[in-house]
Amino acid sequence: MRQAWRWYGPDDPVTLDHVRQAGASEIVSALHQYAPGEVWPRAAVAQRKAEIENTPAGRVPLKWTIIESIPVPDDIQREGADGAAIDAWIASMEAVAAEGIHTICYNVMPVVDWTRTDLDFPVATGATALRFDYDRFAAFDLHVLKRLGAEADYDEGTRARARKVADGLTQSEAELLTKNISAGLPGATTFSANLDAFRERIASYRGITPDKMRGNVAAFLAKVTPVADRLGVRLTLHPDDPPRAIFGLPRIASTAADYKALFDAVPSPANGICFCVGSLGSRPDNDVVAMAKEFASRIYFAHLRATLIDDNGKSISFTESDHLDGDVNMIAVLRALLAENVRREDAWRIPFRPDHGHRMLDDIEKVRINPGYTGIGRLKGLAELRGVIRALQ
């Protein structure tokens, strides 16, 4: 399998030499300076490509092969086949394809991207991990954000526990919880300092049911995939993270049934999945190994990380675990992906990246990190995954 690494650009504290030392040879990156709905200029794509691929003498060459992500604007998710927004998205796709990049990851999580309540949750080794604590999330939603209608989304027991959590929060702890929950937002759409704007954006989805949004995304794909087919581009839809409704917002990429509905609606081979084991695995009713086999031909990119659900899989709360030690059988997932690779030409073998490593060793002391994207934690994960792949091969 093709070993890749997410790199946030020249300001990333994990450098390209660090990527080389980890053993990856492909780069996953994006132009985060452009807001959703803005066109990525080809010149800006070419500049980022040059930063990655102009290899210093004596260094291992790297190649930018995957975009993560071109954001899908609210207008598309709320309203469907909006001409201007889709035209801008297609223009960005054309810009990256013109520079030889043919795999694009994207998501359709409205308002919030990946969401965690804790970015440095202590684990038994002394490292820290990302964590989603449902009671802390409910405390934020009900008592910090004070979202209209939030009470109806939680049962009595959860509301009582959330009230207890909220009563124990100091002002600084409430601000940290807000910052943590906002950390997964794309840089251009972060509203961590403005809860009013956050509430308004959530409210803009009022009345948008999952079926309505699914139809909107299908309409978007119906317009985008013919262009992708012509360009030789494959689109990979990242699962919801967590894979369930939050903030009362519609979620349409959480289960096998969700993906099957989109694949049936838009059967183009360009319509694919980013197979994120950690996202899908944090929902106990997802059979992730079965999904890897069912959707194997649609998998064009894989995020290999692992989660442990509280109470032996009976909870909604979960913590990011070591890459081989989560609730999902990672060995069986890799076996399915390797079997699919045998059926493919080399250019379309499945690339993967280690995702959401622990903060450990001297990364614990560093002030500037991207949460979940420390160098050492991902290095450890990549090494473990690479060993499994070598053994299976």
BAFIMI-988497 format. One record per residue (C-alpha): residue in one letter; x, y, z. Coordinates in steps of 0.001 Angstrom, whole numbers, plus 500000, padded with zeros to 6 digits. Example, Ala and Ser with C-alpha at 12.3 -4.5 7.8 and 13.67 -1.06 7.14 Angstrom:
# BAFIMI-988497
A512300495500507800S513670498940507140
//
This chain:
# BAFIMI-988497
M500000500000500000R501065503560499322Q502282505326502478A501142508934502801W501301511708505385R499163514767506020W501185517983505808Y499658521378506575G502140523409504558P505289525412505277D504071526420508754D503474522819509834P505748522048512815V506201518586511282T508572519250508400L508969517452505102D512228515965506364H510271514572509314V507919512950506799R510875511396505010Q512235510084508299A508853508523509097G509035506567505853A506117508064503931S506626509082500312E503296510704499390I501865513932500775V498261514765501645S497730518519501739A495300521357501017L495215525112500551H493631526111503847Q494068529808503084Y491015529697500806A487554529791502365P484845527323501339G483447528418497996E486611530222496890V488407528895493825W491883527501494311P494089529222491703R496259526851489727A499281529022490534A498727528486494270V498405524729493735A501611524754491694Q503412526681494437R502424524155497098K503396521313494774A506818522867494228E507313523227497991I506652519512498364E508312518080495271N511411520264494731T513640517786496512P516914519004498049A520019517189496866G520456513855498571R516937513743500025V514212511161499389P511701512597496893L508130513265497991K505053513602495789W501778515466496430T499138512931495412I496056513605497572I493984516689498339E492437516852501811S490140518660501494I488326520970499093P485526522170501410V481934521759500263P480183525078501082D477010525345503145D475090526496500072I475600523126498411Q474751521094501515R471637523154502297E470391523855498793G471924521303496431A472949522078492896D473754525748493398G475444526910490205A478080529336491502A479211527195494433I479484524040492329D481264525886489535A483844527121492063W484320523599493447I484800522206489959A487294524974489142S489375523995492182M489235520350491117E490398521320487641A493287523303489121V494612520364491146A494075517911488277A496048520203485982E498960519831488424G498731516035488293I496826515387491552H493959512967490992T492606511966494416I490416514429496332C489095513831499830Y486125515888501006N483419515725503639V479815516814504052M479757517401507795P477737520617508099V479204523445510214V481626521258512204D484341518930510953W485825516275513267T484689517075516803R486392516266520121T485896517514523661D489488516798524767L492637517309522720D495104516168525394F493317513439527311P495833511552529525V496206507842528756A497895505141530812T501295505474529105G501638509151530027A500870510206526457T497745512182525598A495004511460523063L492010513009521386R488709512133523084F484983512637522544D483148512664525884Y479417512706525265D478520514234528640R481046517051528178F479772517614524653A476188517792525929A477292520218528646F478747522493525971D475703522232523708L473149522773526493H474896525193528846V477726526965526999L476429527242523443K472806527166524707R471556525990521328L467847526497520783G466035523150521021A469070521231522248E467184519695525188A465143517525522826D468313515819521529Y469330514329524900D467618511888527231E466976512710530863G470064510907532156T472391512687529737R470851516061530576A471407515421534286R475037514404533782A475624517381531477R474194519738534093K476646518315536638V479552518764534234A478497522337533423D478110523250537099G481707522175537697L483241524186534851T485190527332535620Q485140530131533055S488574529115531753E487508525458531532A484388526428529579E486552528463527199L488930525516526754L486011523174526029T484764525646523416K488226525841521873N488541522053521803I485190521512520134S486060524162517538A489505522700516794G488318520496513949L486738523346512033P488442524382508783G490600527432509485A488479529783507419T485283528854509283T486368528774512926F483914530529515232S485397529493518578A485451533109519747N481975533904518528L479256531618519849D476526533821518378A477884533227514874F478217529516515646R474563529341516746E473436531250513662R475281528926511327I473754525894513010A470320527520512796S470775527992509046Y470311524218508714R466949524234510495G464530522160508472I467267520387506491T466585516705507141P469126513965506389D467046512936503356K467000516530502090M470730516917502542R471395513522500957G469473514684497911N471474517920497836V474798516069497990A473643513629495313A472757516602493095F476216518049493723L477863514739492830A475735514363489709K477249517614488431V480798517072489695T481504513422488854P481247513754485041V484005516359485200A485996514159487591D485641511224485186R486918513370482326L489900514555484401G490718511084485747V489969512256489307R488575510100492110L486535511719494892T486627510207498372L483927511108500883H485199511096504471P482804509672507089D481109511839509682D483246512154512803P481660511239515169P479334509194512915R476045510440514362A473975513606514602I475478516416516692F474143519924517312G470894518738515715L472598518827512300P471939516277509547R474645513642509007I474609511465505897A477981509628505879S477868507602509087T476839504062508106A477048501514505300A473461502399504345D474449506071504031Y477260505301501610K475212502795499636A472489505416499128L474995507885497649F476675505232495491D473282504090494182A472234507687493491V475477508520491644P477068505291490366S479998507029488664P483328505332489445A484584508765490525N482176508652493494G484258506965496204I484951506730499924C487788507790502164F487820504744504417C488436506208507871V488589503277510276G488526505473513382S485475507473512354L483432504471511272G484688502396514200S483522504874516829R479956503752516121P479456500262517606D476790499151515105N479165499660512156D480813496429510998V483914498142509670V485586495014508296A482430494124506375M482291497690505040A485906497431503846K484961494353501863E481621495684500582F483007499012499384A486511497832498441S486208498916494814R485103502416495949I487982502957498398Y490503505389496908F492066506605500169A492264505253503720H492718506880507118L494073504200509430R493507505048513076A491701503404515938T489269504275518705L488126502633521934I484479503147522849D483725503493526569D481949500731528511N483130497979526157G481425499485523156K478147500394524844S478730504140525072I478807507127522730S482060508410524255F485374507221522816T489129507816522988E491702507586520198S493767504467520858D497025503078519530H496622502268515859L496402498487516279D494532498396519581G491087499845518909D487697498194518775V488032497408515050N490224494548513858M492784496627511954I494545493483510691A491337492308509003V490787495765507487L494316495794506061R493833492286504693A490727493476502814L492505496559501432L495506494518500309A493195492051498557E491622494961496677N495051496304495729V495888493025493990R493014493710491593R494229497230490722E496816498741488455D499721500293490364A498607503904489867W495366503269491766R496647501164494637I495075502467497843P497099505175499612F496773505405503366R497976507708506059P498348507157509804D495784509363511466H495457511047514876G498544509872516700H499035510285520426R501007513229521774M504059511516523256L507776511728524050D509140515246523522D506061516296521520I504411516621524942E506691519579525704K506140521399522420V503907524459522458R502943524442518797I501287521297517424N498281520459515292P495973518419517565G496085514764516572Y498848515435514060T502004515234516126G505048513828514387I506019511109516851G502558509677517459R501928509294513736L505450507918513211K504631505180515740G501328504460514034L502854504334510568A505584501973511736E503036499603513289L500807499651510209R503761499186507882G504852496135509885V501404494579509626I501282495241505873R504723493710505365A503741490640507346L500462490183505451Q502249490558502125
//
